[in-house]
Structure formats: C-alpha cells, structure tokens
C-alpha cells in the first residue's frame, strides 16, 4: 500500500486539527471521511474528527423497478463516530421512468438515515447523461423523504464539476468529486481542480484514493473523502495517523 | 485584453458530461490468463505468472502435477440467486391462486447489527411453502378453511423475515386434523427461527423431530441444527458452543436413513461449520482436495478462496515474511507453493529453492525460476532442470519463458536466443511474452523493430466508469518495454532509422516517426526532421502539405519556423511513444490536426513527467521480463550512442511543456518578423494550445504574452479576430 496521498493530506493541513484524543462527541463537520466499502471493517480506533461513510446498500435499477441489496459485511465503529450511510446505485440496463418507481427507490435510500447513529445520507451513482432527469427526480424525492435538516451528499464524476453545470440546482448539501480512477484524464482534471476551475457545488469536498498519487492540493476547509482499495484495519488507520503527524 | 471568464468556461463543452468510457488494450493480462477458455477448460497454461489470482494458481498446480484441468476455475458463483427468484415467484403464484390475492410484501433481508444484513429467508423456504400449499389444497380443497388458515399462518411466518417484532401464527382451530396441527407446529417453529429466537426454535424443531406422526419429522433435527448454526454465526462474536451443538445435531441427521433427502444439504452445512470453527484445518483439507482430488467441487474452490482471502488479504501481492500463521497456511504442498509464488521477498525465493531441491517437482521449479536472481548460485542447476521440461508438459511454456529469462539475466544471451528460436507459442499472450524476450535480446535495430509490436489480447476498462463491452481489435500495439526503449533508451538517430524502416506496422511507425520529428525540431536537428517529414506525410496524409512546406524550407531559421508551423497545426504530433495504449489512442490512425478536447493529449507534457511516468502502469512486462523492472539500453548501442541518448534527454527535459514552448517560440517569431501573417496564425494557435495542452504555473503568463503580441502586432488579422481570450 502506498501512502503518497498522506503527504498531500499533511500538506493540506487537514489532519492537524483532527488527530487528537478520541472518544469525543461526534464532530458535526468532520474534515476527513473514510469510505468503508463492502468488506468487514473495524474502525473502532479512529482519531476524533474522522468520520466514516459506509456502504449501506447497493441498489440495482432497471427500467421497471429496483432491487436493494443491503450491506453484507460488518462495520464496527465507536458510537461517537460521525456516520454517513452511502447508497451505491447501479444502472446496467436503464433506469426507472415511472414516478412511483423513483419514489420507492428514494424511500429505500432515505431509510438508511434510520440506521443507528447515521447523521447523513450519500448517493453514489455514476449516471449517464440520459439518466440525469431520473437522478434529479430521485434526489428531490430523497430530499423530501429525509427528515428536515438531514445532510444529503452525492458523489460526482470529475467531469460533472468541470465541463457542465447540471449540478448547480440539485437539492444536495454536498457534492464529492471523485478525483481518482480517472484514467488518462486524471492529471488534467486534477490540474483543473487545483487551478480553481471546479463548479461551485463541487468546492466543498473532494474524494481521493489512498493508492494514487495525490497530485492535488486539498485546500483548508474542504472535506476529504478517502477511498481505500485495500482493507481499512486498525493498523492502516494507525499508519495513516502516524504519516499525517509528520 | 481579457481572460476567459469562468462562466464561459463552464458553458463551453459538455463532451465530458459522463465518462469518458475507455479501456486499455493489453498485450499481457494482469491477474489472470488472457485465454480463459483454454486455461480453465482445457488446462492449457501458457506462461503461469506469480500474480495470478489464486484460483488460476490452483489450476496451474494441478496441471503441473499431472492432474486433470479443473473447469470450476472458470465458474464464479452467480451474483443473483436465480433459484430464490424462481421460488419467490412460485410462492406468489400459489398464494394468488388459493388466497385470491398476492402475498404481502416480504423483505428477506434482516439487520443483525453492526450495519450488517443477512438473507434471513432463503429461496427454498418459498419453494417449500408453495409446494406445501399445493399439496394442502389438493388434500383439503382449494377453498377450504384449512387452506385459508394455513395461508394466513404462513404469511405470519414470513413476516418475521424482516420485522423486529415476533409475529406468530394463530393456534390451529379446534377442528383441525393431525396434519393441520403438525403443519402449525412447524410454522410456529419457523416463525421463531426467522425472528431469530433460536433457543425457542430449536426446542420446537426437536419436538417435531420426536413426533413420529408429523409429516415434518425428518426436518426437525436438520432445522434444529440450522437454527444453532445461524445462532452461532450471527452472534456478535462466533459462539463456538452453539456451533458444536449444531454439528452434533447435524451428525445425527446423517445417521438417520429416513432423512436421506437432506443428507447432501447436511454435509454442506457441516462443511460450513468446519470452515467457521477451524478455518486453518478446513483450509488444509480444501487445499489438499483441490490439489489432488479428481473432481473437487465448485464449493471447495469458493471456500478455499474465501479462507485464503481472510488469511492473506484479498490481494495477489504480499510480503512472504509477513504472512500471519504462514506455517499453518502452508500445510499442503499446493498452498505452500501458492504462498511462495505470490509472496515477495528473499524468504520466498529461499523457500522455493529449498522445496525444489527436496521435491524436484515442476511447480517448485517454476517457483524457483521466478524467484531466481542473476547471481543465484543455484541458477545453473535450475537452468539444467528447465531444459529437461519438454512438450507436452503443461508447464512447458512457463518453464521455457523462465529459462530464457534467467539466461538473459545471467548474460548468456546467445543461448537465450537459440532457445527462443526453437519456441513457437500456442496463444497470443504467450507469443507476446516470448516476443518481449526477443525485444530484450535484440542485436540490431531490425531485430528490435521486429519484436516491438505485440498482439492485443484484452480490453481493460479504466477510469471511474461503467464497463462497455468492446470488440478487441487486431491492430498491433506496443507494450511498456517498447515505450521505455523508444522514449528513453534510443538516440534521435535511431528513432530516425526506425521511422525510415518499413518493419513497424504503419500506425506504430507513425507514432515513432512523430516522436522523432518533434524531438528533431526541439533539438534543432533540422536535417533529421527533413528526413522524417515525407514519411509522416505518407503515413498521415492530412499533414502531407505542411510536411512538403517543411521539406522546402532552407536554412536553420526557416526550417525552425516551418517546423513550428507544422507543430502548431498538428496537435497530434506527440513527443512520446506510448507503451500501453487505450482504445482512444489505438483509434487514431492519423496525426490529429485538431485539439483533443476530451483527453487533452496534445503535443507533449514535458519530458520529466506526464506521459513518461510509468509508476502506475498496468503493464506487466517490465516486471516479468526484466530484473527489478529496469530496462537497459539495447545491446547493440555503442557507448557514444548511449551518451548521445542521455544528452538529448537532458536537452529535451529543459524544453518544458509544449504550450509554453510553442507560445514562447511564436512570440519570438512574431517579434522577428512582425509583418509575417504566418506568425499571426502561430500566435493564435499557440494561445489556443495553452487552453487544451498540458499546463503548468508558467502557462497563463505564456498564454497572455502570446495573446498580447498577436493583438499588438496583428490587430486587424483574422487570427486576432478569432482569438478573444487567453488562458
């Protein structure tokens, strides 16, 4: 596992305020969120100020309906940890068109807010251009189904934040551009993010992967989501903390 | 004078709206063989690599030790349980037929804490319910009260699949016969089971097992065992006492001849208990079975992979020294071998040698050859043993590849060439691997060029995108060994020679000629550029006219400006020769005359970064064919040529990124020839290049200067009118 990213994190002075004593109340606005995907995850020993965005379910949609597959692997976290429940949406063969089908899907997504100690909800859907009207409707329905004041977050392809403006009026509190696994556009997109070109909706957070070179300066005030292609273990988190203390 | 406003920037293009969707075109796969059908079904191994996923190494071990191929290697469990879907449908149809309505919605998943769900109600529960309902309808009559009550009770049972609160069926009516009463006892026990009240469920299932009159009697003990197993494995920590109870209960089922129909399923549950209770023991048994049994089950392979993933992580690369409980994991020869193959570090190499010396077996010979270093004292013995492996051994191509590789590492290149000359490969991937060795051993430019192109064997989706199935083209490609050599290990004169030669396929020749032309211009070696110009004109007719103008230029100054003009008009003139390409690269049959807005691969980024960085490359070839991934200078280069290569590289590195260089040169051109309208065109194109090319901190200043020069010296030109912004 390479930790080149951690040098970036240190450079961005992101972690300095968050490495400290744990067992403090959940920060309402953690600066660092760890994405915990579908594998057994033990994050009991997180530094304070670090939250967890965990895959709560995967919804596979078709033109007619959707199937929700909930998380199969355990996630262990301290009760004080700030939690975001993530729903991954897969649409291999079209998306629902009927309003009631979209609303039913929204209800399933909003239901993840009821999981213990979940503070916010995030949707991870790499929608194609033709699927955007449905996605827009879905976001409105999820927003309506969530208790007032619940933060709603969405991930975004980097290109959504650079070359069009369909994100501008979506009913979300946070857009997380995923600046990793971008293939040949990686350097270009990162460079543009660094040189202030991202859409306003995308300026509050950024998603990076531990196994890729940072290549981008994470500005103070941005929330950093970290993806780890390997397992999060107490040792991994400890190593990360040690790195950022340097 | 103005900079492009943000708002305009966002409105300009939406071409990247989603995706882009591209895939790398590979000559050698990464963690699996390219030809899965041959490998999995016929056991034709090709060259077995250390970083293969474990299931492919299982196949390799079996074949190298004389076992039959294991087709299960090619079968992965279905992502969707089709049987469960069918069973739900059967239940819905039976319910609708006899109750007149569809069943209430049933959620089969249940949260067991720690944000984890299990499938609480499996498909066979619905199939069994549908079958029972049909039988009771036949017995009592479709519209009978017994059937109606049975359906109501069953709906209550399935309510427990998801809901937290226990939902129990009503007791049987006073007039119910013994079958209806037995059915209700079974439904009550099932309700407790799905409600995760396992102690109560076990008690009730045992009572059913003791009831000689119940049609459910032979299910009783089996379900009591399942309840204990579920109880043990859904506890916060594994409950070993309950697991032991489950095993006892299920062993009794195996002794019960009347429960014969459940024996296969019971054995599966006992396997699962063994896997859960004593994973190391189970792993030993499974690896022994997979390594030597005539026909191991698919489940054995699945369980083996699961246990190995838990033991060493779901990765194919790890440090051998740091494998926890390595001795226990390596209890069978096959597993020992797999850990050594995948593990890194000198201890893995030492273990391979030790085992090879002890066993003289083919798999250990392969492992020892993979781990051998050039100065290994055992290398001569390994090479002798390798020479004795002949067709039709399934290990033949693996050992032959490794023998040649080790010979090259030890400098015995003539022997390596002789061995290679006798080899012909059965599949494209093996062809590519052997060709890579020929490339490495090339004694002349002709041999190098003959061995540079490879056959595409795989498309690999990259980027954060969906995977689109694409047709694999047959258009030859380079691998990263060619990328390194053409970019960093050959002087310009050799690139010119390669461009003139007809050995390379046209598209690849165009790539090399493009790099040679750009480098010749940057190094101000205009005669060499002039030699390449007609070649590029022929390979890419769209640039032919500009190339002819370049050829006609005389003297260094005119040649320089003519070269700049071609460059500025042809953003597809790249300075780098890419190794692994994606399908967008592969689709470019001509040098692009327009800017690439999508990937922004225009000209070059700079010789000290960008396209020359292979730290995240997918290519396997540098690791497989070279020691420590280090590609040396071709053997036929003279010391002077190597020195020239290094000097040229240093000079090219100093040039920096293309947009800055071209903007700067265009400004010089305009200032030197302020009435030359070609300079106006150059400035305009240079400014546009600062938008779409590779940028750094100096780009904006370069863009602004070129923009200002254009508008100051050529204010009324069409080029000034077309250039409204700097970037």
Interface residues (C-beta under 8 A of the other chain):
Chain A: X39 X54 X56 X69 X70 X71 X72 X73 X74 X75 X76 X92 X115 X116 X126 X127 X128 X129 X157 X158 X159 X160 X162 X163 X164 X165 X166 X178 X180 X181 X182 X183 X184 X185 X187 X188 X191 X195 X197 X199 X212 X213 X230 X231
Chain B: X6 X9 X10 X11 X12 X13 X14 X15 X16 X17 X18 X19 X20 X22 X109 X111 X113 X114 X115 X116 X117 X118 X313 X314 X315 X462 X463 X464 X465 X466 X582 X584 X598 X599 X600 X601 X605 X610 X615 X616 X694 X695
